Amino acid sequence: MYISGERTFYYHPAQGGTISFFTVILPSVVLSLWASARSVNGKTVRRSLFNFFTPAAAAIALAVLAIKFVFSWLGSDIAYTQLAVTHALVLTGLLLMVFVEPPVRSLALGAELSGKWQPTIAASVFYVLFNLITLIPLAQRLLRIAPLQSFQDYLLIWLITLVWAILVFGIWSILWSERFKMTKSRTKGRMFQKE
């Protein structure tokens, strides 16, 4: 924002509350319902969190910049661009919920496969709920949310989100493959030491 010389934040504070509710509060509650109890290594957890969230956060920032640029280029005013960013941040946040608890092996990468579909279904329900709330006049006034003006705008948001997901998934694949190579080399080293 500062580099581009902007004086307006990319979403309104009221929209920030909505984003947090749908991408932090609701997912935290739902994911804790299906979390499996097991002991974990603190160092491993920190590394996993860093490898998971850092690429996602950086790519989300790029996605927000892309949305700001595209919608401004298309002639949208600041308020509508903020609305578009809000829709995109809710969508990316809910997709992270699917990546945290991958229901299928192709999404698990090097992480443990949960095989649970409940978080994915919950993320879909939350996305539908968010879009339904944007239709309520009171929510539109208090939370500064509304439906996007056209289906093309939704398609644009979904396309940018798809590019975001592919980018993040690619970075995670590289990080997990490097971790797998390191683990494999350590295992070989231990085998040689025993011999």
N, C-alpha and C positions, 0 to 999 in steps of 0.2 A: 504494500500500500504506500509506504513512504518512498520507495524507489520510483514508483510511477507518479509521484507527486499528488496522489489522491488526498482529499481532506474529508472524505466520507467513508465510514467503515463499510465492508462488503455486505453486511446484513444489519438490520436494526436490532437494538438490545431486546426488544419484545420478541423478535423472531429468534434470537439466540436462546431465549428460554424454551421456546417450542422445539428447537433443534436439540437442546440438551435433554428435554423430556423424552423425545422419541429415540434418541441415539445413545443416551447414557443411562437415564433412570429406568425406563421400561426394559431395555436389554439386560441391565444388571439384575433386576428382579427375576426376569424369566430365566436367564442363564444360571442363576443360583438355584433355581428349582430343579434343574436337571444336571447340576454339577456332581461329578463322582468324587467321593471322598478317598483321598490317597495322600501319602506323604510325598513331598517334593523337595528337591535340593534348591536352596535359596539362590545360589549362583546360577543354576540352570534356568530358574524362573526369570531372573533379571535379564539374562542373555536372550531368552526366548521373547520376553516382552519387548526388549529393545529391537530385536530383529523383526518382530511383528509390527509394532506400532510406528517405528521411525520411517520405514518406506511408505506406509499407509498415510501418515500425516504429511510427509513431503509431497506425495502424489495428490493428496486432497488439496493442498495449497496450490499446486499447478492446475488442478481442475477448476478451482475457484477463479484463478486468474484467467483461464481460458473462457469460462462462462462470462466473466466481467467484460473481457475483450470482445467476444462474439456478440453479446447482447447490446453492448455500447455501439459496436460497429453496425448493428442492425437498426440503430436509432432508438433503442429503449431508454427511458429516463432512469434516474438513479433508483427510484422506488421499485420499479419493475425489475431492474437488474438485481436488487437486493432480494426480491421475491424469488427470482430464478435461482439465485445462490442458495436460498433457504431450501427450496425443493431439492436441489442437488445434494446438499449436505445431509438432509434427512435420508435420501436414497443411499448415499455412500455409507453413512453410519449404520444403516440397517443391513447393508451387504457385508459389513465387517462382522456383524453378528453371525452370518452364515459361515464366514471364513474362520471364526473362532471355534465354532462347533461344526466342522464339515460333515455333511451327511453321507458323502460319497468319497471313495478313495482318491479320485482325480483332483479333489480340492484339498486333500489333507497334506500333500507334499511330504515333508519329513515329520510332521506332527502326528500325534496319535489320532487315529480315526475314531470319531465319536459314534458314527452310524445313527445318530439320533436326528429325526426329521422335525422334532418339535420346535427347536430354535428357528429353523428355516421357515416353518409354517407361521410361527409367531412374528417373524420379521415381515412376512407377506401381509399378515393381518394388520400389523402396525402401519405399514405403508398405505394400505387401503383406508385405515382409520384416519391417518393424517390427511389424506386427500378428501375424505368426507368432512373432516373438521373445517377444511378450507372453504366449504360451501356454506357454513353457518355465519350469518351476518354478525352476530355478537363476537365470534372468534376473529372475524375479519377486522373488526374495529379494535378489539383489545390486543390481539396478538400480531396484527399487521400481516396476516396470511390470507391468501386467496388462491383460487385456481389460476393456472397460467391461461393466457388469452387464447391460445390456439393449440391444437394437437401437434402442430409442427414444433412448437416450443417444448412440449413434453418430449418429442422425439429427439430434439437437440440435447436436452438434459440427459436422456437415456443414452444417447450416443457418446457424450463426453464421459458419462459414468462408466460405460462399457470400456472405453479407452483407458480410463483410470484403473478399472479392475484388471485389465490385461497387463498394464504396466506394473501394478503392484504384484500381481501373480508371477510375472516374469522375474521381478527382483527377489521375491520370496523363493522362487525355484533356484536361483543362483545361490542365495544364502544357505538354503537347506542342502543343496548339493555340496557346497563347500564344507558344511558341518558334517555331512555324511562321509566325505573324504577324510576329514580330520579324525573322526571317530574310527574309521577303518584303519588308518595309519597307526593310531594309538594301539588298537587291538593287535595289529601285526607286530608292533614293537614289543608288546607284552609277551607275545608268543615266542619271539626270538630270545627274550630275556630268560624265559623259562627253560628253553632248550640249552 
